[in-house]
Amino acid sequence: MMVYFARILIIIGMTLLIAGGVILLAVRYFPWLGNLPGDIRYEGENFKLYFPLATMILLSILATVILNIVVRIFNR
C-alpha cells in the first residue's frame, strides 16, 4: 500500500516540476502571455484581482490540439 502512495507522490512531484519549468520558459519566451486583451485586471485600494481569461482560453485550445495530435500518433 505504501509503495503505491510513494509512486503517486513521485508522479505528482514530477508533474509539478515539469509544470514549473514550462511556466518559467513561457514567461521568458512569451512575455505577452498573460497580458492579452481579454485578461481581466482590477486594482482597488487594498485589493488586486487578476483573472487571465483570454490566456486560459488560448492555452486550453493549444493543449487540446497538441494532445489530439499526440493521441492520434500513438493510436496507430
C-alpha positions as CSV (number, residue, x, y, z in Angstrom):
1,M,0.0,0.0,0.0
2,M,2.8,2.4,0.9
3,V,4.6,1.6,-2.4
4,Y,1.6,2.9,-4.4
5,F,1.4,6.0,-2.3
6,A,5.1,6.7,-2.8
7,R,4.7,6.3,-6.6
8,I,1.7,8.7,-6.6
9,L,3.8,11.3,-4.7
10,I,6.7,10.9,-7.1
11,I,4.4,11.3,-10.1
12,I,2.8,14.4,-8.6
13,G,6.2,15.9,-7.8
14,M,7.5,15.3,-11.3
15,T,4.3,16.8,-12.8
16,L,4.8,19.9,-10.6
17,L,8.4,20.2,-11.6
18,I,7.6,20.0,-15.3
19,A,4.7,22.5,-15.0
20,G,7.0,24.9,-13.2
21,G,9.6,24.6,-15.9
22,V,7.1,25.2,-18.6
23,I,5.8,28.3,-16.8
24,L,9.4,29.6,-16.4
25,L,10.0,29.1,-20.1
26,A,6.7,30.6,-21.1
27,V,7.3,33.8,-19.1
28,R,10.8,34.1,-20.6
29,Y,10.0,33.5,-24.2
30,F,6.4,34.7,-24.4
31,P,6.2,37.9,-22.3
32,W,2.9,38.9,-23.9
33,L,1.3,35.7,-22.4
34,G,-0.9,36.9,-19.5
35,N,-1.4,40.4,-21.0
36,L,-3.9,39.6,-23.7
37,P,-6.9,41.9,-24.4
38,G,-9.3,39.5,-22.7
39,D,-7.5,39.2,-19.4
40,I,-9.3,40.8,-16.5
41,R,-7.4,43.1,-14.2
42,Y,-8.8,45.1,-11.4
43,E,-6.9,47.1,-8.8
44,G,-8.6,48.7,-5.9
45,E,-7.2,50.5,-2.9
46,N,-6.4,47.3,-0.9
47,F,-7.4,44.7,-3.4
48,K,-6.0,43.3,-6.6
49,L,-7.8,40.9,-8.9
50,Y,-6.1,39.3,-11.9
51,F,-8.1,36.8,-14.0
52,P,-6.3,35.7,-17.2
53,L,-9.4,34.6,-19.1
54,A,-8.1,35.1,-22.7
55,T,-4.8,33.4,-21.7
56,M,-6.6,30.4,-20.2
57,I,-8.7,30.0,-23.3
58,L,-5.7,30.2,-25.6
59,L,-3.7,27.7,-23.6
60,S,-6.7,25.4,-23.4
61,I,-7.1,25.4,-27.2
62,L,-3.4,24.9,-27.7
63,A,-3.3,22.0,-25.2
64,T,-6.3,20.3,-26.8
65,V,-4.7,20.5,-30.3
66,I,-1.4,19.1,-29.0
67,L,-3.0,16.3,-27.0
68,N,-5.2,15.3,-30.0
69,I,-2.1,15.1,-32.3
70,V,-0.2,13.0,-29.7
71,V,-3.2,10.6,-29.2
72,R,-3.6,10.2,-33.0
73,I,0.1,9.4,-33.4
74,F,0.2,6.8,-30.6
75,N,-3.1,5.1,-31.6
76,R,-1.7,3.9,-35.0
